Amino acid sequence: MGTALYTLWCGRILTFNLSSSQGIIGRVLRCFSVYTNVRKLLNTKQAPGSIKCLHGIRFISMTWVILGHTYLVHREGLDNRNRLGDEYPRFTFQAVNNATISVDSFFFLSGLLMSYLLLKQIQKSKENGKSVSYGMVYFHRYWRLTPTYMFVLMLYVWVLPYTLSGPYWPSTPDRLDPYCRDSWWMNLLYINNFVKGSEMCMDQTWYLANDMQFFVIGVLSST
């Protein structure tokens, strides 16, 4: 408890000292401030123009995904998997049995927000007598996702295999994801869901590739 309070206090001091700084170093250091990040996480104020009802859809969908994966990941370790099969038809188990369709709501949110923001940008451009730079729309989307995505992928390949152990963990680091060393570039291009799909690196990232492809098609259809 004392360590947590000390960290929070240091973060507050750091935020105070950097509050007047507009340099890149100040902004980077502020990203690690516990005080600043906790305030943002607990802030309930809505940004102007936000669609408030989407927060509820996002929360329910996230909990649904976590619920489904909790059963999916541990299914292989059950003592009696036949018992789990008997539970599938039960009405009270349908949230788990149909958890795969929970991702559809995220596709809905992504498409809705893409259309909403793009239409606002088109309207603003028309008022200013300019045309929308669709190249910058694509670049902004790629630049917003890819650096963080590649950093996580680097940790997944080079760091994660050496941090955990146990009966569910691969016996050698290369067995965690043996395809990443050869197919990581597909993730960089967001084509890993259909190019050599059986050798996908970090297979849970199929969603990012799928969502990026929908984004590309969606923007093109609006032109």
PyRosetta script that sets phi, psi and omega in degrees:
from pyrosetta import init, pose_from_sequence

init()
pose = pose_from_sequence("MGTALYTLWCGRILTFNLSSSQGIIGRVLRCFSVYTNVRKLLNTKQAPGSIKCLHGIRFISMTWVILGHTYLVHREGLDNRNRLGDEYPRFTFQAVNNATISVDSFFFLSGLLMSYLLLKQIQKSKENGKSVSYGMVYFHRYWRLTPTYMFVLMLYVWVLPYTLSGPYWPSTPDRLDPYCRDSWWMNLLYINNFVKGSEMCMDQTWYLANDMQFFVIGVLSST")
pose.set_psi(1, -43.7)
pose.set_omega(1, 179.8)
pose.set_phi(2, -62.8)
pose.set_psi(2, -39.5)
pose.set_omega(2, 178.4)
pose.set_phi(3, -64.1)
pose.set_psi(3, -40.7)
pose.set_omega(3, 179.8)
pose.set_phi(4, -64.1)
pose.set_psi(4, -43.2)
pose.set_omega(4, 178.6)
pose.set_phi(5, -65.0)
pose.set_psi(5, -39.3)
pose.set_omega(5, 178.8)
pose.set_phi(6, -64.3)
pose.set_psi(6, -43.1)
pose.set_omega(6, 178.4)
pose.set_phi(7, -62.5)
pose.set_psi(7, -42.1)
pose.set_omega(7, 178.8)
pose.set_phi(8, -62.9)
pose.set_psi(8, -42.1)
pose.set_omega(8, -179.9)
pose.set_phi(9, -66.0)
pose.set_psi(9, -41.6)
pose.set_omega(9, 177.8)
pose.set_phi(10, -63.2)
pose.set_psi(10, -39.2)
pose.set_omega(10, 177.8)
pose.set_phi(11, -63.8)
pose.set_psi(11, -37.2)
pose.set_omega(11, 178.8)
pose.set_phi(12, -67.7)
pose.set_psi(12, -42.2)
pose.set_omega(12, 178.2)
pose.set_phi(13, -63.3)
pose.set_psi(13, -42.6)
pose.set_omega(13, -179.6)
pose.set_phi(14, -62.4)
pose.set_psi(14, -42.6)
pose.set_omega(14, 178.9)
pose.set_phi(15, -63.6)
pose.set_psi(15, -40.7)
pose.set_omega(15, -179.6)
pose.set_phi(16, -64.5)
pose.set_psi(16, -43.1)
pose.set_omega(16, -177.5)
pose.set_phi(17, -69.1)
pose.set_psi(17, -27.6)
pose.set_omega(17, -176.5)
pose.set_phi(18, -100.2)
pose.set_psi(18, 1.4)
pose.set_omega(18, -174.2)
pose.set_phi(19, -62.7)
pose.set_psi(19, -31.5)
pose.set_omega(19, -179.4)
pose.set_phi(20, -92.5)
pose.set_psi(20, -3.2)
pose.set_omega(20, -178.4)
pose.set_phi(21, -87.3)
pose.set_psi(21, 132.4)
pose.set_omega(21, 178.5)
pose.set_phi(22, -109.9)
pose.set_psi(22, 6.8)
pose.set_omega(22, -178.6)
pose.set_phi(23, -76.6)
pose.set_psi(23, 163.3)
pose.set_omega(23, -178.2)
pose.set_phi(24, -65.3)
pose.set_psi(24, -34.0)
pose.set_omega(24, 179.9)
pose.set_phi(25, -65.8)
pose.set_psi(25, -41.9)
pose.set_omega(25, 178.8)
pose.set_phi(26, -63.1)
pose.set_psi(26, -41.4)
pose.set_omega(26, 179.9)
pose.set_phi(27, -67.9)
pose.set_psi(27, -37.3)
pose.set_omega(27, 179.3)
pose.set_phi(28, -67.1)
pose.set_psi(28, -45.5)
pose.set_omega(28, -179.5)
pose.set_phi(29, -64.8)
pose.set_psi(29, -34.0)
pose.set_omega(29, 179.7)
pose.set_phi(30, -64.8)
pose.set_psi(30, -24.2)
pose.set_omega(30, 177.6)
pose.set_phi(31, -63.4)
pose.set_psi(31, -23.7)
pose.set_omega(31, -178.6)
pose.set_phi(32, -98.8)
pose.set_psi(32, 7.8)
pose.set_omega(32, -179.7)
pose.set_phi(33, -79.3)
pose.set_psi(33, 119.0)
pose.set_omega(33, 178.2)
pose.set_phi(34, -62.0)
pose.set_psi(34, -42.2)
pose.set_omega(34, -178.1)
pose.set_phi(35, -60.5)
pose.set_psi(35, -47.9)
pose.set_omega(35, -178.6)
pose.set_phi(36, -65.5)
pose.set_psi(36, -43.4)
pose.set_omega(36, -176.9)
pose.set_phi(37, -70.0)
pose.set_psi(37, -37.6)
pose.set_omega(37, 177.7)
pose.set_phi(38, -65.3)
pose.set_psi(38, -40.0)
pose.set_omega(38, 177.7)
pose.set_phi(39, -60.9)
pose.set_psi(39, -40.4)
pose.set_omega(39, 179.4)
pose.set_phi(40, -68.5)
pose.set_psi(40, -40.2)
pose.set_omega(40, -179.0)
pose.set_phi(41, -66.3)
pose.set_psi(41, -36.0)
pose.set_omega(41, -177.0)
pose.set_phi(42, -93.9)
pose.set_psi(42, 0.1)
pose.set_omega(42, -179.5)
pose.set_phi(43, -74.6)
pose.set_psi(43, 127.9)
pose.set_omega(43, -178.5)
pose.set_phi(44, -104.6)
pose.set_psi(44, 4.9)
pose.set_omega(44, 179.4)
pose.set_phi(45, -72.1)
pose.set_psi(45, 141.5)
pose.set_omega(45, -179.3)
pose.set_phi(46, -99.8)
pose.set_psi(46, 136.8)
pose.set_omega(46, 177.8)
pose.set_phi(47, -70.1)
pose.set_psi(47, 147.0)
pose.set_omega(47, 178.4)
pose.set_phi(48, -58.0)
pose.set_psi(48, 132.9)
pose.set_omega(48, 178.9)
pose.set_phi(49, 85.3)
pose.set_psi(49, 0.6)
pose.set_omega(49, 179.8)
pose.set_phi(50, -75.7)
pose.set_psi(50, 152.0)
pose.set_omega(50, 178.2)
pose.set_phi(51, -96.9)
pose.set_psi(51, 100.6)
pose.set_omega(51, -168.8)
pose.set_phi(52, -65.6)
pose.set_psi(52, -33.6)
pose.set_omega(52, -175.8)
pose.set_phi(53, -66.4)
pose.set_psi(53, -18.6)
pose.set_omega(53, -178.2)
pose.set_phi(54, -69.7)
pose.set_psi(54, -23.8)
pose.set_omega(54, -180.0)
pose.set_phi(55, -63.8)
pose.set_psi(55, -39.4)
pose.set_omega(55, 178.7)
pose.set_phi(56, -66.6)
pose.set_psi(56, -41.8)
pose.set_omega(56, 177.8)
pose.set_phi(57, -62.3)
pose.set_psi(57, -42.1)
pose.set_omega(57, -179.4)
pose.set_phi(58, -64.4)
pose.set_psi(58, -42.1)
pose.set_omega(58, -179.2)
pose.set_phi(59, -65.8)
pose.set_psi(59, -47.2)
pose.set_omega(59, -179.3)
pose.set_phi(60, -63.3)
pose.set_psi(60, -40.1)
pose.set_omega(60, -179.8)
pose.set_phi(61, -66.6)
pose.set_psi(61, -40.0)
pose.set_omega(61, 178.9)
pose.set_phi(62, -63.8)
pose.set_psi(62, -44.3)
pose.set_omega(62, 179.2)
pose.set_phi(63, -66.6)
pose.set_psi(63, -32.6)
pose.set_omega(63, 177.7)
pose.set_phi(64, -66.5)
pose.set_psi(64, -42.7)
pose.set_omega(64, 177.4)
pose.set_phi(65, -62.5)
pose.set_psi(65, -44.4)
pose.set_omega(65, 179.8)
pose.set_phi(66, -63.2)
pose.set_psi(66, -41.6)
pose.set_omega(66, 178.7)
pose.set_phi(67, -61.1)
pose.set_psi(67, -46.6)
pose.set_omega(67, -179.3)
pose.set_phi(68, -64.7)
pose.set_psi(68, -41.6)
pose.set_omega(68, -178.9)
pose.set_phi(69, -71.9)
pose.set_psi(69, -27.4)
pose.set_omega(69, 177.1)
pose.set_phi(70, -60.5)
pose.set_psi(70, -42.6)
pose.set_omega(70, 177.4)
pose.set_phi(71, -75.7)
pose.set_psi(71, -37.3)
pose.set_omega(71, -176.6)
pose.set_phi(72, -65.5)
pose.set_psi(72, -44.5)
pose.set_omega(72, -176.2)
pose.set_phi(73, -67.2)
pose.set_psi(73, -37.7)
pose.set_omega(73, -174.8)
pose.set_phi(74, -95.9)
pose.set_psi(74, 4.5)
pose.set_omega(74, -178.1)
pose.set_phi(75, -61.4)
pose.set_psi(75, -39.0)
pose.set_omega(75, -177.0)
pose.set_phi(76, -68.5)
pose.set_psi(76, -19.2)
pose.set_omega(76, -178.3)
pose.set_phi(77, -96.6)
pose.set_psi(77, 5.8)
pose.set_omega(77, -179.2)
pose.set_phi(78, -71.9)
pose.set_psi(78, 143.8)
pose.set_omega(78, 178.6)
pose.set_phi(79, -70.0)
pose.set_psi(79, -35.1)
pose.set_omega(79, -177.5)
pose.set_phi(80, -135.8)
pose.set_psi(80, 90.7)
pose.set_omega(80, -177.6)
pose.set_phi(81, -70.7)
pose.set_psi(81, -21.0)
pose.set_omega(81, 177.2)
pose.set_phi(82, -63.7)
pose.set_psi(82, -33.1)
pose.set_omega(82, 179.1)
pose.set_phi(83, -65.3)
pose.set_psi(83, -38.3)
pose.set_omega(83, 177.8)
pose.set_phi(84, -65.6)
pose.set_psi(84, -37.9)
pose.set_omega(84, 177.2)
pose.set_phi(85, -63.1)
pose.set_psi(85, -32.2)
pose.set_omega(85, 177.5)
pose.set_phi(86, -69.5)
pose.set_psi(86, -22.6)
pose.set_omega(86, -177.9)
pose.set_phi(87, -82.3)
pose.set_psi(87, -19.9)
pose.set_omega(87, -174.8)
pose.set_phi(88, -55.5)
pose.set_psi(88, -44.6)
pose.set_omega(88, -176.8)
pose.set_phi(89, -72.7)
pose.set_psi(89, -13.8)
pose.set_omega(89, -175.6)
pose.set_phi(90, -66.1)
pose.set_psi(90, 141.7)
pose.set_omega(90, -178.7)
pose.set_phi(91, -61.9)
pose.set_psi(91, -37.9)
pose.set_omega(91, -177.4)
pose.set_phi(92, -72.6)
pose.set_psi(92, -8.5)
pose.set_omega(92, -178.4)
pose.set_phi(93, -104.9)
pose.set_psi(93, 3.2)
pose.set_omega(93, -173.8)
pose.set_phi(94, -68.8)
pose.set_psi(94, -27.7)
pose.set_omega(94, 177.4)
pose.set_phi(95, -62.1)
pose.set_psi(95, -33.0)
pose.set_omega(95, 177.3)
pose.set_phi(96, -83.5)
pose.set_psi(96, -42.9)
pose.set_omega(96, -177.1)
pose.set_phi(97, -63.4)
pose.set_psi(97, -31.1)
pose.set_omega(97, -179.2)
pose.set_phi(98, -109.9)
pose.set_psi(98, 25.8)
pose.set_omega(98, -176.3)
pose.set_phi(99, -66.6)
pose.set_psi(99, -20.3)
pose.set_omega(99, -177.5)
pose.set_phi(100, -64.6)
pose.set_psi(100, -29.4)
pose.set_omega(100, -178.1)
pose.set_phi(101, -80.5)
pose.set_psi(101, -2.7)
pose.set_omega(101, 178.3)
pose.set_phi(102, -64.5)
pose.set_psi(102, -25.2)
pose.set_omega(102, 179.6)
pose.set_phi(103, -66.9)
pose.set_psi(103, -26.3)
pose.set_omega(103, -179.0)
pose.set_phi(104, -58.9)
pose.set_psi(104, -33.9)
pose.set_omega(104, -179.6)
pose.set_phi(105, -67.3)
pose.set_psi(105, -31.0)
pose.set_omega(105, 176.4)
pose.set_phi(106, -70.8)
pose.set_psi(106, -36.9)
pose.set_omega(106, 173.8)
pose.set_phi(107, -63.1)
pose.set_psi(107, -38.9)
pose.set_omega(107, 177.3)
pose.set_phi(108, -62.7)
pose.set_psi(108, -46.7)
pose.set_omega(108, 179.7)
pose.set_phi(109, -62.1)
pose.set_psi(109, -42.5)
pose.set_omega(109, -179.0)
pose.set_phi(110, -63.5)
pose.set_psi(110, -45.6)
pose.set_omega(110, 179.6)
pose.set_phi(111, -66.1)
pose.set_psi(111, -39.8)
pose.set_omega(111, 179.4)
pose.set_phi(112, -63.5)
pose.set_psi(112, -48.1)
pose.set_omega(112, -178.6)
pose.set_phi(113, -67.7)
pose.set_psi(113, -37.4)
pose.set_omega(113, 177.3)
pose.set_phi(114, -60.9)
pose.set_psi(114, -46.2)
pose.set_omega(114, 179.9)
pose.set_phi(115, -66.1)
pose.set_psi(115, -43.3)
pose.set_omega(115, -177.5)
pose.set_phi(116, -62.2)
pose.set_psi(116, -48.3)
pose.set_omega(116, -178.3)
pose.set_phi(117, -71.7)
pose.set_psi(117, -36.5)
pose.set_omega(117, -179.7)
pose.set_phi(118, -68.7)
pose.set_psi(118, -39.8)
pose.set_omega(118, 178.0)
pose.set_phi(119, -64.4)
pose.set_psi(119, -38.4)
pose.set_omega(119, 176.6)
pose.set_phi(120, -64.3)
pose.set_psi(120, -39.4)
pose.set_omega(120, 180.0)
pose.set_phi(121, -68.3)
pose.set_psi(121, -38.7)
pose.set_omega(121, 177.6)
pose.set_phi(122, -63.7)
pose.set_psi(122, -43.7)
pose.set_omega(122, 179.4)
pose.set_phi(123, -63.6)
pose.set_psi(123, -41.6)
pose.set_omega(123, 179.3)
pose.set_phi(124, -65.4)
pose.set_psi(124, -37.8)
pose.set_omega(124, 179.8)
pose.set_phi(125, -67.4)
pose.set_psi(125, -38.3)
pose.set_omega(125, 178.3)
pose.set_phi(126, -65.6)
pose.set_psi(126, -37.9)
pose.set_omega(126, 178.8)
pose.set_phi(127, -65.4)
pose.set_psi(127, -31.0)
pose.set_omega(127, 179.5)
pose.set_phi(128, -91.4)
pose.set_psi(128, 1.1)
pose.set_omega(128, -180.0)
pose.set_phi(129, 71.3)
pose.set_psi(129, 27.7)
pose.set_omega(129, -179.6)
pose.set_phi(130, -122.2)
pose.set_psi(130, 168.5)
pose.set_omega(130, 176.7)
pose.set_phi(131, -107.4)
pose.set_psi(131, 152.9)
pose.set_omega(131, -178.8)
pose.set_phi(132, -73.0)
pose.set_psi(132, 132.6)
pose.set_omega(132, 176.3)
pose.set_phi(133, -85.0)
pose.set_psi(133, 93.3)
pose.set_omega(133, -176.8)
pose.set_phi(134, -67.9)
pose.set_psi(134, -26.4)
pose.set_omega(134, 175.3)
pose.set_phi(135, -62.2)
pose.set_psi(135, -40.0)
pose.set_omega(135, 178.4)
pose.set_phi(136, -71.3)
pose.set_psi(136, -30.1)
pose.set_omega(136, 176.1)
pose.set_phi(137, -62.2)
pose.set_psi(137, -44.8)
pose.set_omega(137, 178.3)
pose.set_phi(138, -67.9)
pose.set_psi(138, -42.0)
pose.set_omega(138, -178.8)
pose.set_phi(139, -63.6)
pose.set_psi(139, -42.7)
pose.set_omega(139, -179.7)
pose.set_phi(140, -61.4)
pose.set_psi(140, -43.1)
pose.set_omega(140, 179.3)
pose.set_phi(141, -62.6)
pose.set_psi(141, -45.9)
pose.set_omega(141, -178.5)
pose.set_phi(142, -65.8)
pose.set_psi(142, -43.7)
pose.set_omega(142, -177.5)
pose.set_phi(143, -70.4)
pose.set_psi(143, -29.8)
pose.set_omega(143, -180.0)
pose.set_phi(144, -70.4)
pose.set_psi(144, -32.6)
pose.set_omega(144, -175.1)
pose.set_phi(145, -97.8)
pose.set_psi(145, -41.8)
pose.set_omega(145, -163.0)
pose.set_phi(146, -67.7)
pose.set_psi(146, -45.5)
pose.set_omega(146, -179.4)
pose.set_phi(147, -57.0)
pose.set_psi(147, -45.9)
pose.set_omega(147, 178.2)
pose.set_phi(148, -66.1)
pose.set_psi(148, -40.6)
pose.set_omega(148, 178.7)
pose.set_phi(149, -58.9)
pose.set_psi(149, -47.3)
pose.set_omega(149, -178.7)
pose.set_phi(150, -69.1)
pose.set_psi(150, -32.7)
pose.set_omega(150, 177.4)
pose.set_phi(151, -66.1)
pose.set_psi(151, -43.8)
pose.set_omega(151, 177.3)
pose.set_phi(152, -63.8)
pose.set_psi(152, -39.2)
pose.set_omega(152, 178.4)
pose.set_phi(153, -63.4)
pose.set_psi(153, -38.8)
pose.set_omega(153, 177.1)
pose.set_phi(154, -62.2)
pose.set_psi(154, -44.9)
pose.set_omega(154, 177.7)
pose.set_phi(155, -63.4)
pose.set_psi(155, -38.5)
pose.set_omega(155, -178.9)
pose.set_phi(156, -63.3)
pose.set_psi(156, -38.1)
pose.set_omega(156, -175.9)
pose.set_phi(157, -85.0)
pose.set_psi(157, -43.1)
pose.set_omega(157, -169.8)
pose.set_phi(158, -103.4)
pose.set_psi(158, -19.7)
pose.set_omega(158, -175.0)
pose.set_phi(159, -113.0)
pose.set_psi(159, -49.5)
pose.set_omega(159, -174.4)
pose.set_phi(160, -54.9)
pose.set_psi(160, -41.1)
pose.set_omega(160, -178.7)
pose.set_phi(161, -59.3)
pose.set_psi(161, -21.4)
pose.set_omega(161, -176.3)
pose.set_phi(162, -101.2)
pose.set_psi(162, 5.2)
pose.set_omega(162, -174.3)
pose.set_phi(163, -104.5)
pose.set_psi(163, -18.2)
pose.set_omega(163, -175.6)
pose.set_phi(164, -130.6)
pose.set_psi(164, 164.4)
pose.set_omega(164, 177.6)
pose.set_phi(165, -156.8)
pose.set_psi(165, 163.1)
pose.set_omega(165, 179.4)
pose.set_phi(166, 145.3)
pose.set_psi(166, 178.2)
pose.set_omega(166, -176.6)
pose.set_phi(167, -64.0)
pose.set_psi(167, -25.8)
pose.set_omega(167, 179.2)
pose.set_phi(168, -90.6)
pose.set_psi(168, -3.2)
pose.set_omega(168, -173.2)
pose.set_phi(169, -97.4)
pose.set_psi(169, 140.3)
pose.set_omega(169, 179.1)
pose.set_phi(170, -58.4)
pose.set_psi(170, 147.2)
pose.set_omega(170, -177.2)
pose.set_phi(171, -72.5)
pose.set_psi(171, -26.9)
pose.set_omega(171, 177.6)
pose.set_phi(172, -126.5)
pose.set_psi(172, 149.7)
pose.set_omega(172, -177.4)
pose.set_phi(173, -56.9)
pose.set_psi(173, -37.4)
pose.set_omega(173, -176.1)
pose.set_phi(174, -67.7)
pose.set_psi(174, -18.7)
pose.set_omega(174, -176.7)
pose.set_phi(175, -83.0)
pose.set_psi(175, -10.1)
pose.set_omega(175, 178.1)
pose.set_phi(176, -63.4)
pose.set_psi(176, -46.7)
pose.set_omega(176, 176.4)
pose.set_phi(177, -155.2)
pose.set_psi(177, 87.4)
pose.set_omega(177, -172.2)
pose.set_phi(178, -71.0)
pose.set_psi(178, -9.6)
pose.set_omega(178, -174.6)
pose.set_phi(179, -93.7)
pose.set_psi(179, -13.8)
pose.set_omega(179, -172.6)
pose.set_phi(180, -63.9)
pose.set_psi(180, -33.9)
pose.set_omega(180, -176.6)
pose.set_phi(181, -66.8)
pose.set_psi(181, -24.3)
pose.set_omega(181, -178.7)
pose.set_phi(182, -106.4)
pose.set_psi(182, -25.9)
pose.set_omega(182, -172.4)
pose.set_phi(183, -117.5)
pose.set_psi(183, 14.9)
pose.set_omega(183, -178.6)
pose.set_phi(184, -62.5)
pose.set_psi(184, -28.7)
pose.set_omega(184, -177.5)
pose.set_phi(185, -66.6)
pose.set_psi(185, -23.0)
pose.set_omega(185, 176.1)
pose.set_phi(186, -66.9)
pose.set_psi(186, -35.4)
pose.set_omega(186, 175.1)
pose.set_phi(187, -65.4)
pose.set_psi(187, -37.1)
pose.set_omega(187, 179.7)
pose.set_phi(188, -63.5)
pose.set_psi(188, -32.0)
pose.set_omega(188, -179.9)
pose.set_phi(189, -96.9)
pose.set_psi(189, -1.2)
pose.set_omega(189, 179.1)
pose.set_phi(190, 59.4)
pose.set_psi(190, 43.4)
pose.set_omega(190, 176.0)
pose.set_phi(191, -124.5)
pose.set_psi(191, 13.5)
pose.set_omega(191, -173.7)
pose.set_phi(192, -72.4)
pose.set_psi(192, -9.1)
pose.set_omega(192, -179.2)
pose.set_phi(193, -86.4)
pose.set_psi(193, -14.7)
pose.set_omega(193, 179.2)
pose.set_phi(194, -133.3)
pose.set_psi(194, -9.3)
pose.set_omega(194, 173.3)
pose.set_phi(195, -98.9)
pose.set_psi(195, 113.4)
pose.set_omega(195, -175.6)
pose.set_phi(196, 52.5)
pose.set_psi(196, 53.8)
pose.set_omega(196, -177.8)
pose.set_phi(197, -60.1)
pose.set_psi(197, -27.8)
pose.set_omega(197, 178.5)
pose.set_phi(198, -74.0)
pose.set_psi(198, -12.6)
pose.set_omega(198, 179.1)
pose.set_phi(199, -119.4)
pose.set_psi(199, 37.8)
pose.set_omega(199, -175.7)
pose.set_phi(200, -70.6)
pose.set_psi(200, 135.8)
pose.set_omega(200, 174.5)
pose.set_phi(201, -85.5)
pose.set_psi(201, 129.1)
pose.set_omega(201, 178.1)
pose.set_phi(202, 55.1)
pose.set_psi(202, 68.3)
pose.set_omega(202, -166.5)
pose.set_phi(203, -60.0)
pose.set_psi(203, -20.3)
pose.set_omega(203, 177.8)
pose.set_phi(204, -69.4)
pose.set_psi(204, -11.3)
pose.set_omega(204, -179.6)
pose.set_phi(205, -85.7)
pose.set_psi(205, 9.2)
pose.set_omega(205, 174.9)
pose.set_phi(206, -56.9)
pose.set_psi(206, -32.1)
pose.set_omega(206, -177.6)
pose.set_phi(207, -64.8)
pose.set_psi(207, -42.7)
pose.set_omega(207, -179.7)
pose.set_phi(208, -61.4)
pose.set_psi(208, -42.3)
pose.set_omega(208, 178.0)
pose.set_phi(209, -63.7)
pose.set_psi(209, -44.9)
pose.set_omega(209, -179.9)
pose.set_phi(210, -62.4)
pose.set_psi(210, -43.2)
pose.set_omega(210, -178.7)
pose.set_phi(211, -66.9)
pose.set_psi(211, -38.6)
pose.set_omega(211, 177.5)
pose.set_phi(212, -64.5)
pose.set_psi(212, -40.6)
pose.set_omega(212, 178.7)
pose.set_phi(213, -65.3)
pose.set_psi(213, -40.9)
pose.set_omega(213, 175.5)
pose.set_phi(214, -61.9)
pose.set_psi(214, -37.6)
pose.set_omega(214, 179.3)
pose.set_phi(215, -64.0)
pose.set_psi(215, -45.3)
pose.set_omega(215, 179.1)
pose.set_phi(216, -59.8)
pose.set_psi(216, -46.0)
pose.set_omega(216, -179.9)
pose.set_phi(217, -66.9)
pose.set_psi(217, -41.0)
pose.set_omega(217, -178.0)
pose.set_phi(218, -62.8)
pose.set_psi(218, -42.9)
pose.set_omega(218, 179.5)
pose.set_phi(219, -67.0)
pose.set_psi(219, -40.2)
pose.set_omega(219, 178.9)
pose.set_phi(220, -62.5)
pose.set_psi(220, -39.0)
pose.set_omega(220, -178.3)
pose.set_phi(221, -69.4)
pose.set_psi(221, -17.1)
pose.set_omega(221, -179.1)
pose.set_phi(222, -90.6)
pose.set_psi(222, -9.1)
pose.set_omega(222, -178.3)
pose.set_phi(223, -80.8)
pose.dump_pdb("model.pdb")
